[in-house]
Amino acid sequence: MSFRERIFRLLDRGHYDVDPEEYVDFAVVHVGVGPMLVARLQEAGVEAIGEDTFNPGTQVLSDYRVMVRRRDLETATTVWSQS
């Protein structure tokens, strides 16, 4: 077994559980669009939350971070692509 194979085997150990109820980042959009995106996702039955996000480039609160539950990620992507 080569050194590389031993490293890959070491990195592959363990068990990774994915929690479907965990909130994951879905999108970072402009602050004017964010609340409307959250409302549209909630109308489609997706549990979505949002919060203002500081943009380090402009140094203002100009972005909005939208998060959805992991189980709703595919549905949220479909809803967002239809808008």
Protein Blocks (a to p, Z undefined) as FASTA:
>chain_A
ZZklmmmmmmmgccddddfkbccdfbdcdfklmmmmmmmmmmnopacdddddddfklopa
fbccddddfklmmmmmmmmmmZZ
